Amino acid sequence: MTLRIGILPLARPTFDVPYAQEMAARAFAALEAASFTLAGDRALLFDAEATRAALARLRDQPLDLVLILQVTFADATMAVEIARAVSAPLAIWALPEPRAGGRLRLNAFCGMNLALHALGRADLLAGWLYAAPEDPAAPRRLAALAAGPETGRTAPAAPRREPSDEDRAAAAEALGRLRGVRVGLVGEHPAGFDTCRYDPAELNRLLGVEVQRIELPVLFARAEAADEGEVAAHRARLDSGVSGLAELDQPQLDRSLRVYDALSGMAREQGLQGLALRCWPEMFTDYGCAACGPSGLLSGEGVPCACEADVYGALTALMLQGVAGEPSWLVDIVDIDAQDDTAVLWHCGSAPLQMADPQVQPRAQIHSNRRMPLLAEFTLKPGRITLARISQARNEPKLVLAGAQVLRAPMSFTGTSGVVRFDAAAGDVMSAMMDEALEHHVALVYGERRPALRAMAAELGLPVLELTP
């Protein structure tokens, strides 16, 4: 029997729309070549109104599978709404893009990751596929998803090294500094970013963490009032380590440096050890600059600054900084290639400058989608890293850990990025991320820090999910 598939192609206009349309057309062609019967519109669905209308047109049709075609990154709002509305099995197919050194044109992997996490927190299930339209195995794997998503869970990898007395001592010292920390929450997390939802009571129970709320207009007003001499001094310090500042829009660069000054001052005056910052869209639309560069500078100075108002992300970064004694960084995993056994860690341009490959000069850059400064563009230095996340996946608190090696490789995408090889097969790590509905944000720090983090988790009563042995 030919499968009848209802398709909802989700996208956002801030990404490369012509390329997204091309990729969607290739996906539709592959499905038709496999003799599936397709229902649904071919046009990309850019917003909730269009998606709801397309979903309504599918509602009364007999379908064997409802397929969210994750053409570009999108928040998870509509994925959850679709899952609640349909009776047929649901799957998400995300489309890879080449690591060509330019902008991240689709970012579909991250969109699928975000959607599956949100579905997991809503007690909803979906199958998933990450494959190019021309992958000969894609139709067969989609057909298998029509039977419903698999419900198996990932068996935790056995840790390679248990904590030593030295690890336990380091964990105890780091925990002592973490207890009772204050994290500044600047603005609210974006809609559909369940990764960034947090429970104040659970944070307080876990580590006595206090969240200090700061409204975006307060940040913008303080930035506007920044001392001209201080802003000039920030610019002079950057000039010594970052090239290309003179090539940027100077008023926009000035605003970005003012945001850094304001965040730094508020952290110092209010005793904030970390920050969780709503970095878009208002930073661009209401104030006129990017917060990525300021976030990286703050993280490099020991005040981890998490994108998209991710409080748990900021806390995880503080945990890693505490055991390592050096800067940490919150990243997206934006691509995993099971064939060459590598992954790409990326964010727009918010990494601490200390993480730059010494063979690469950090360069001042504009945001790839919003076209405003300030970002720091470079590839990560090679070396051993630890990845971690205090996770709320499936509403089950846990600490997720992985080990990897940063490889020296050409820039995958503009911004700050690094190509890594996990301590386990990349395909297995991807399966664990998606099957366990993990967050799309993870924190990294250089060095092998997992034994001390395991000791911290034991002290906090947090189960540990090891993605790599």
Secondary structure, 3 states (H helix, E strand, C coil): CCCEEEEEEECCCCCCHHHHHHHHHHHHHHHHHCCCEEECCCCCECCHHHHHHHHHHHCCCCCCEEEEEECCCCCCHHHHHHHHHCCCCEEEEECCCCCCCCCCCCCHHHHHHHHHHHHHHCCCCCEEEECCCCCCCHHHHHHHHCCCCCCCCCCCCCCCCCCCHHHHHHHHHHHHHHCCCEEEEECCCCCCCHHHCCCHHHHHHHHCCEEEEECHHHHHHHHHCCCHHHHHHHHHHHHCCCECHHHCCHHHHHHHHHHHHHHHHHHHHHCCCEEEECCCCHHHHHHCCCCHHHHHHHHHCCCCEEHHHCHHHHHHHHHHHHHHCCCCEEEEEEEEECCCCEEEEEECCCCCHHHECCCCCCEEECCCCCCCCCEEEEEECCEEEEEEEEECHHHCCEEEEEEEEEECCCCCCCCEEEEEEECCCHHHHHHHHHHCCCCCEEEEEECCCHHHHHHHHHHHCCCEEECCC
